[in-house]
Amino acid sequence: MSKSIFYHAGCPVCVSAEHDILNLLNPKEVEVIHLGEDKTKIGDAEKIGVKSVPALVTPNGHVLHINFGASMADVKG
């Protein structure tokens, strides 16, 4: 993986975290995936180890859960 991946679901906690992450890191090095808009990516996120959003997956595959916005079960609906 060459980029970090930031997963979120669009809630206020997630949007705030997205802004902070993109201010801290080079936005060109972060892929932002909104799981509320693209539910096809939920399985990929779970496979990587994302348990809740917002979460940042580093290029080496570590999952950093940031604050707590929603569990993956909540995102699935």
Beta strands, then each sheet from edge to edge (+ up, - down):
strand 1: 4-8
strand 2: 30-34
strand 3: 52-57
strand 4: 63-71
sheet 1: 2+ 1+ 3- 4+
end
